Amino acid sequence: MAFAEVRLPKLFNSHMVMQQEKPIVVWGWANPNETVKVELATSSTETQANTTGEWKVTLPAMKAGGPYILKVGGSSNVQFDDVMLGEVWLCSGQSNMEMGIGMCDNAKEEIAAADYAGIRLLMVPNKWTPEPQSDTTESASEGTWKLCSPKTVSEGGWSGFSAAAYYFGRELHKQLGVTVGLIDTTWGGTRIESWTPPEGFAQVPTLAHEYELVQLADARTELHRQRLDQTLNETEQWLASSRQALAQKTNAPKMPTYPPELLPPHDLQNATALYNGMIHPLCPFAIRGAIWYQGESNLSVCKLYLERMKALIAGWRKIWNEGDFPFYFVQIAPYNYGGNGERMGEFWEAQAEAQTIPNVGMAVITDIGALKDIHPKNKQEVGRRLALLALAKTYGRDKVASSGPTFKNMKVEGNKLRIDFDNVAGGLASRDHELLTWFELMDADEGGFVKAEAQIDGSSIVLSSPEVKHPVAMRFAWNMLAEPNLMNSAGLPAGAFRAGTIPKRDSLDLNVPEAKQYKLVYDLDLAKLGSTMTYDVDNHTKFQEPFDRIAYFLEVQREDGSSQFVYASMDAFTDSSGKVGIPTVESGAHFQQNVAHLNVYSNVREIAAGTNFGGGNIEFWPNNYGPGNSANVPNASGDVYDFGDQPGDPVSGYGSMQIHNHAAKQTPFAVNHWSAGSTADIGIGNQGKGNPDWTFAANAGSYKAKRLRIFVRPK
């Protein structure tokens, strides 16, 4: 490729900030084999473009200062004015990092005051691409460095430059007294995988399968070439066979399809797609470090998020080749994300464990969220807390407190637990001067977690509860709605954590408070599903007491080891304990009706959990059925299989055992087509693709383990 003039990537322009105290890399394009000279302040160097016109030079590190002129010359000359040496930070993530200053608290006043020539802003235009790009795109308001002013800070999408990044940079500028450059490369609603380079997936063993898929989708890799060669061979064989069939007037074999895994990233959320378009073009522009605010779009993975963060951080560090540069991130805020609120504790825990990665820190914001707004507007404090991490850990400000209280150890003291903390910064306190909240205890002998009384004792918290005689485990802020009030004297909050050993008790007892009121009727390992139903426990002939409620508890374990459960109880729809199990022909069970006072507990985020739902209904029958809604179930479709299906012949057919919450348009529980065994349908929540009630899912074999228990509550 020939270039008529010397050209640099778009992130090089007047008003730019280059990282002080690090080698300065400058690169671009020119005519093939052309000599290119680069000058900055008193430094200069020359290089020769390669045969495709690419060139790169490295100037020696410089101290903060400026303004300087960056000159690049060859067959043509490029000059950038007002170039500063200072601190450059990459600012990335999804919508809470993208959210502009104009959308946040005190927007009018903050915009008017945002007049800082010592802060420079670069907003990277949104662009995902199938392959890594050498340059960013450019728009009227994005893609070039600008001096921070009321006008420039409010330009761009979603009401301006990243508020969290701006407030972070403002604090650093004030404290350090040097020019600060902020690179805003963000996109709302995006997953962490899309920002991750292939090099990141390669360094995390638990993501080996994802790395394999990334390689298969990358035409530059040997794995892709091998698979493509195999596909071509299969296609050539098909062509030969088809031509022979054509000549012989016989049927040709089925044409092989192109393997979808060989397609490059073709969606915003595909692994590496945003890295390709919005991160790769920035390398190797020297930076001090990165700040990150993302996670809402990855809530479903919980513990796996830690592995994804390892991949992101390791990948970025690898491609920048600057060692373990600082990486500071925000723990996502409390909010009603839906489903089982306790799963949020696992996600927060995974985020917190990312701090075991060298030179990584986390800002906790459980005290400045908004339970009814997934985008908390107090980004001033978010940015300040990120800056505290940088000041303390990167810039050596030893007296700066950058963390709230963190768990140190746990001690059993009779019927109490003592929790010792690090990072108390002069003492523990209650933010609102009320009793400490969101502490829970578990007894060694019975029950799940219960609310604990918490007393401050120096750098410790002492926990107790009248319901717990022998405490063995505790947890703190283990709910998506948790806005706990524990902080240190620096005003920084404690994040979610847990300690101790949970006794090996039934997950039903641990998660469903009402379970102790019920008696077991059936217990079935669903791996034994078939045309004949053989329960592991069958108490229906022994159970003679009248009952007023019926409950179902389904547990499944996926191949990755993660477990899901759903519990659903309702007013009795039959007085026969023999008709509450799998509705086979032999059981005589056939029900399609509303059920009253539906209670649902689940650790699946998407499930509408709660008590006394009014929109419950069941479809229990051994029949074949169709999608028609002859029963006129509210919110049901007559076109897809959901919670308003229509039974038909034969009676001994496909079979349906489904509990629905039609008010929420949801199927908490489904076991269908049990005679198919390993290809039966088993699901919790609506099926993501296909029929919502799991009809034709044929997915039973995809679970490592699956168990169904059925209970009744004696009157």
Residue, then its C-alpha position, 0 to 999 in steps of 0.5 A: m500500500a502506498f501513502a501519498e503523505v506521512r500519516l499518524p493514527k488519529l490519537f496523535n494530534s494537537h493538545m495531546v498528552m503523552q505519558q511522562e517517565k516512559p519511553i514515548v512510542v510514535w508510529g504511523w504510515a508513509n511511502p514504502n521504504e521512506t525515511v521518517k524523522v520524529e522530533l519532540a522537544t529536544s529529542s529526535t530520531e529517524t527510521q525507515a518505513n517498511t515495504t508496506g509503509e509502516w514505521k515506528v520510533t521510540l523516543p526517550a522518556m521525559k518528565a512532565g512538562g510542555p507545551y511541546i511541538l511534535k514534528v514528523g517529517g518525510s515526503s511530507n511534514v506533520q506538526f502537532d502543537d501544544v503537546m504535553l507530557g503528563e499522566v495518561w489513563l485509559c478509561s473503559g467499560q460499559s454504560n456507567m463508565e460511558m455516562g456523561i457529565g451531563m447525565c450526573d449530579n449537579a450537571k449544570e454547575e459541574i459543566a460550567a466549572a469544567d475549565y481545565a487546560g491541564i486536563r485533556l480529553l480523547m473520546v474514542p468513537n464507538k466501533w466494533t470490528p471483525e479484525p484488529q484495526s490500526d486506527t480509530t474512526e473520527s467524528a465531528s465531536e470524537g476521535t481527537w484530543k481536546l482541552c477540557s472546557p465546558k464545551t468539550v466536556s459536554e460534547g459526544g454521545w450520552s451527554g458528554f465525556s465519561a463523568a467517572a473518568y473526568y472526576f477521576g482525572r480532575e482529582l489527579h490533576k489537582q493533587l499531582g499538579v501535572t497535565v492529565g490525559l483521559i482516553d474515554t473508550t466505552w460502550g453501554g451494555t457491553r460484555i467484558e469478553s468483547w473488550t478482551p484481546p486473544e492474548g488475554f484468553a490465552q493466559v487463563p486456563t479456565l477459559a481454554h475453550e473460549y480461547e479456542l473459539v477465538q482462534l477458530a474465528d481468527a483467520r491468522t491462526e493455525l487452528h483456523r487454517q486447519r479447520l478451514d482446510q478440513t472444510l474445503n476438503e469436505t466441500e471438494q469431496w461433496l462437489a466430486s460426489s455431486r457431479q457424479a450424482l448429476a451425471q448418473k441422475t441420482n440424488a446428491p449427498k447433503m451439502p456441507t455447511y460452512p462451520p459457524e465457528l470460523l466466522p469472525p466476530h459478527d456482533l458487538q458482544n462477540a469476544t474481541a469485537l470491541y478490543n479490535g475496534m476500540i482498544h487495539p488502535l490505541c496500542p502502543f500509545a504509552i499509558r500510566g494505567a487503566i480504570w474500568y467500570q463494567g459488570e452489569s452485562n456479565l451478572s449471570v456468570c458470577k464466579l466466572y467473572l473473576e476469570r474474565m477479569k484476569a483475561l482482560i487485565a492480562g491481555w491489556r498488559k500483554i499488548w501494551n508491553e508496559g508490565d503490570f500497569p495499574f488497573y483500578f475498577v469500580q465494584i458495580a452498585p446495588y440495584n434491583y437486577g431481578g431474580n435471586g438477590e443473593r447471587m449478587g454476593e457471589f458476583w461482588e465476591a468475584q470482583a473483590e477477588a480480582q484484587t489478588i491480581p498484582n497492581v489491581g484495586m477496587a472502589v466500593i460504591t454500595d453507599i452511593g448507588a440508587l436501587k431504582d437506577i442502574h446508573p447512579k448519578n453520583k459519579q463525582e464520588v466514583g471518580r474520587r475513589l478511583a483517584l484515591l486508589a491511584l494516589a495511594k498505590t501508583y503515586g505513593r501518597d502513603k497517607v491517603a486512605s483508598s479502601g474501606p474496611t476489608f475482612k482480615n479474620m474470623k474468631v468464634e467466641g462462644n455464641k458470637l463471632r468476632i470479625d477483624f478488619d484491615n483498612v480501618a483508617g483510624g476506626l470503624a463507624s456507622r455511616d448513618h449512626e444507626l445500628l450496623t446493617w446487612f450482617e448475617l449469621m448461620d448456626a452449625d446445627e440448623g437453618g440458613f443465614v439469619k440477621a445478626e446484631a453487629q457491635i463495633d469493638g475497636s477494629s472488630i465487629v462482634l456478631s450475635s443472634p438469639e437464633v444462633k447458638h453455635p455460629v460457624a459462618m457469616r456474610f455481609a451485604w450478600n444481596m443486590l439491594a444491600e446498602p450497608n452502613l459500615m465504613n471506616s473513619a475515612g468515610l469509605p464503605a466495606g464491600a460484600f464478603r463472607a467467612g466461615t464454613i457453611p455446614k453440609r446441609d440440604s440446599l433446600d433448607l439453606n435457601v427456602p425458609e418455608a421448607k421446614q413446614y413441608k413433608l417429602v412425597y417424591d424424590l427423583d434423580l432426573a437422570k433416571l427419566g424414562s417411559t417408566m417412572t421409578y422414584d428414589v423416594d416414593n411416600h405417596t402411599k404412606f402419606q394419609e394426612p390432608f394437605d393444603r399446599i404443594a411444593y416442587f424443588l428442582e436442582v440442576q448442575r451444569e457442565d461448568g459446575s455451576s448450580q441452579f435451583v427453583y422452588a415453587s409452592m402453591d395452594a393444593f390443586t388436588d387432594s391426592s398425593g399420588k397426583v402431585g408427581i410426574p403426571t404420567v398416564e398411570s398417575g391419573a394426573h391431568f391439570q391445566q388451571n390457575v394456582a393460588h398464592l404461588n411462592v417462588y425462590s431461585n438463585v437464577r437471576e432472571i426468575a421473578a422470585g417472591t411470595n403470594f404471586g397471583g398469576g400462577n398456573i400449571e400444565f400437568w398432563p401426559n398428553n401430546y399438546g400444541p401451542g394453541n391457547s384454548a384455555n385463554v391463559p392471560n399473557a399466553s401466546g397461541d403461536v409458541y409453546d408457553f404457559g397456555d398450551q392445549p393438550g391433545d391426543p394421544v394421551s400417552g404422548y409427549g408429556s408436560m409438567q410445567i409451573h408458570n407465573h403468567a403474570a410475569k410471562q415466565t416458566p419457573f419450572a419445566v420437565n417435559h417429554w420424560s419418556a425421552g430420558s436424556t433428551a427430555d426437556i428440563g428448564i428453569g426460567n424461560q428458555g433463551k432461544g426456542n419455546p419459552d416452556w422448554t418444549f423440544a429443548a431436548n436438553a436433559g443430557s446437558y446437565k451433570a446432575k438434576r434432581l426433583r423433589i416434591f412436597v406437601r404441607p400437612k394441614 
